């Protein structure tokens, strides 16, 4: 069942979607988790810019920027780990 609580453009789902998990697995196999994290960080930054420019909402923009930084940091840590262990 879908939870309709929204924060910014975020919708939280309370169910597993086998189709979405399969599609994500295919992307992970193709480009790897670090690249996915970098791409998510880019999307978060673009959303932050969009919210700031179009809605003048600095609070929501800061949330998107925070998420972007978290994904960027995760991607960098994953890359460092992979380089040490490959």
Beta strands, then each sheet from edge to edge (+ up, - down):
strand 1: 2-7
strand 2: 10-13
sheet 1: 1+ 2-
end
